Amino acid sequence: MTDKIRNVLILCTGNSARSILGEAIIAKAGAGRFRSFSAGSKPAGKVNPFALELLAARGYDIAGYRSKSWDEFALDGAPAMDFVFTVCDSAAGEACPVWPGAPVRAHWGIPDPAGVAGSDDDKRAAFATAYDRLSRRVAAFLALDIDALDVDDLKRRLADIGAMAD
């Protein structure tokens, strides 16, 4: 077992909903073991208010979350990532920057709650569903004995987590 705190970057296109939720979940559930970040290929410029509302209602400190470009994490001096997870299909298919640290990558596609039309209750329900799906995947990730897995097995396990039935 290592005492190393590993860095995890959650990517989406807009970095306003799913990636923010993933960042928050990992920060809380993986505290002391993982440091989490989120970013987008085409950041929306603000965090979706339904994401912040949900996180606050579930006891998260929502201060400091912001929509930002993944370019911030490819710059000199950026933290080296150990893991990079994409949570939307469009970000998974885009050409990503070269990440310092040569992280292990996986795709954990989650439907976009920000794209749901309808009432505010419909939108809140979509955000709750995305949060629950991400929570299950994060729990499976945190349960892995990362130090005991070789890179190929770790990649397979992370892909399996991304393919989990919702």
C-alpha positions as CSV (number, residue, x, y, z in Angstrom):
1,M,0.0,0.0,0.0
2,T,1.3,3.4,-0.9
3,D,0.8,6.7,0.9
4,K,0.8,8.6,-2.4
5,I,-2.1,10.8,-3.1
6,R,-3.2,10.2,-6.6
7,N,-4.5,12.9,-9.0
8,V,-7.7,12.3,-10.9
9,L,-9.0,14.5,-13.7
10,I,-12.6,14.2,-14.8
11,L,-13.3,15.5,-18.3
12,C,-16.4,16.6,-20.2
13,T,-17.0,19.0,-23.0
14,G,-18.5,21.9,-21.0
15,N,-17.2,21.2,-17.5
16,S,-20.4,22.4,-16.0
17,A,-22.3,19.4,-14.8
18,R,-21.0,15.7,-15.0
19,S,-17.3,16.5,-14.6
20,I,-18.1,18.8,-11.7
21,L,-20.2,16.1,-10.0
22,G,-17.4,13.6,-10.5
23,E,-14.8,16.0,-9.1
24,A,-16.8,16.6,-6.0
25,I,-17.6,12.9,-5.4
26,I,-14.0,11.8,-5.7
27,A,-12.8,14.7,-3.5
28,K,-15.2,13.7,-0.8
29,A,-15.2,9.9,-1.0
30,G,-11.5,9.6,-1.9
31,A,-10.2,12.2,0.6
32,G,-6.7,11.4,1.8
33,R,-6.1,9.0,-1.2
34,F,-7.1,11.0,-4.2
35,R,-7.1,14.7,-5.3
36,S,-9.7,15.4,-7.9
37,F,-9.9,18.0,-10.7
38,S,-12.3,18.6,-13.6
39,A,-12.1,20.4,-16.9
40,G,-13.7,20.6,-20.3
41,S,-12.6,20.7,-23.9
42,K,-15.0,23.6,-24.5
43,P,-15.8,25.0,-21.1
44,A,-19.2,26.5,-20.5
45,G,-17.7,29.3,-18.4
46,K,-20.0,28.6,-15.4
47,V,-21.1,25.6,-13.4
48,N,-24.7,24.5,-14.0
49,P,-26.8,25.8,-11.1
50,F,-28.6,22.4,-10.8
51,A,-25.2,20.7,-10.2
52,L,-24.3,23.2,-7.4
53,E,-27.8,22.8,-5.9
54,L,-27.6,19.1,-5.8
55,L,-24.1,19.1,-4.3
56,A,-25.1,21.6,-1.6
57,A,-28.2,19.5,-0.8
58,R,-26.0,16.5,-0.3
59,G,-23.6,18.2,2.1
60,Y,-20.8,19.2,-0.3
61,D,-19.0,22.5,0.1
62,I,-19.6,24.1,-3.3
63,A,-17.1,27.0,-3.0
64,G,-14.5,27.0,-5.6
65,Y,-16.0,24.9,-8.3
66,R,-15.6,26.6,-11.7
67,S,-15.8,25.7,-15.4
68,K,-12.3,25.6,-16.9
69,S,-10.4,24.4,-19.9
70,W,-8.5,21.1,-19.9
71,D,-5.6,23.2,-21.3
72,E,-4.9,24.3,-17.7
73,F,-3.8,20.7,-16.9
74,A,-1.5,20.4,-19.8
75,L,0.6,23.4,-18.9
76,D,4.0,23.4,-17.2
77,G,3.6,23.3,-13.5
78,A,0.2,21.6,-13.7
79,P,-0.3,18.7,-11.3
80,A,0.7,15.3,-12.9
81,M,-2.4,13.2,-13.4
82,D,-2.5,9.6,-12.4
83,F,-6.0,9.0,-13.9
84,V,-8.1,10.8,-16.5
85,F,-11.7,9.8,-16.9
86,T,-14.0,11.2,-19.6
87,V,-17.7,11.3,-18.6
88,C,-19.2,12.4,-21.9
89,D,-19.0,10.7,-25.3
90,S,-17.9,13.9,-27.2
91,A,-14.9,14.5,-24.9
92,A,-13.9,10.9,-25.1
93,G,-13.6,11.2,-28.9
94,E,-11.7,14.4,-28.9
95,A,-8.0,14.7,-29.3
96,C,-6.8,15.4,-25.7
97,P,-3.7,17.3,-24.8
98,V,-0.7,15.4,-23.6
99,W,-1.1,15.1,-19.9
100,P,1.9,15.4,-17.6
101,G,2.4,12.1,-15.8
102,A,1.1,9.8,-18.5
103,P,-2.1,9.0,-16.7
104,V,-4.3,5.9,-17.1
105,R,-7.3,6.8,-19.0
106,A,-10.9,5.5,-19.1
107,H,-14.3,6.5,-20.4
108,W,-17.2,6.5,-18.0
109,G,-20.0,7.9,-20.2
110,I,-22.9,9.4,-18.3
111,P,-26.0,11.0,-20.1
112,D,-25.8,14.8,-19.9
113,P,-28.3,16.1,-17.2
114,A,-27.8,19.6,-18.5
115,G,-29.3,18.6,-21.8
116,V,-32.6,17.5,-20.2
117,A,-35.6,19.6,-21.2
118,G,-38.7,20.0,-19.1
119,S,-39.5,21.3,-15.7
120,D,-37.0,22.2,-13.0
121,D,-38.1,18.9,-11.2
122,D,-37.2,17.0,-14.4
123,K,-33.8,18.6,-14.5
124,R,-33.2,17.9,-10.8
125,A,-34.1,14.3,-11.4
126,A,-31.6,14.1,-14.3
127,F,-28.9,15.5,-12.1
128,A,-29.7,13.1,-9.3
129,T,-29.5,10.2,-11.7
130,A,-26.1,11.4,-13.1
131,Y,-24.8,11.8,-9.5
132,D,-26.0,8.3,-8.5
133,R,-24.3,6.8,-11.6
134,L,-21.1,8.6,-11.0
135,S,-21.2,7.7,-7.3
136,R,-21.4,4.0,-8.1
137,R,-18.5,4.2,-10.5
138,V,-16.4,6.2,-8.1
139,A,-17.1,3.7,-5.3
140,A,-16.0,0.8,-7.6
141,F,-12.9,2.8,-8.5
142,L,-12.1,3.5,-4.9
143,A,-12.5,-0.2,-4.0
144,L,-9.7,-1.2,-6.4
145,D,-6.4,-2.2,-4.9
146,I,-4.5,0.0,-7.4
147,D,-1.1,-0.9,-6.1
148,A,-1.7,-4.7,-6.7
149,L,-2.8,-4.2,-10.3
150,D,-0.5,-4.0,-13.3
151,V,-1.3,-1.3,-15.8
152,D,-3.1,-3.5,-18.3
153,D,-5.3,-5.0,-15.6
154,L,-6.0,-1.6,-14.2
155,K,-7.1,-0.3,-17.6
156,R,-9.4,-3.3,-18.0
157,R,-10.9,-2.8,-14.6
158,L,-11.5,0.9,-15.3
159,A,-13.1,0.1,-18.6
160,D,-15.4,-2.4,-16.8
161,I,-16.4,0.4,-14.4
162,G,-17.2,2.6,-17.3
163,A,-19.4,-0.2,-18.7
164,M,-21.3,-0.8,-15.5
165,A,-25.0,-1.1,-15.9
166,D,-26.9,1.8,-14.5
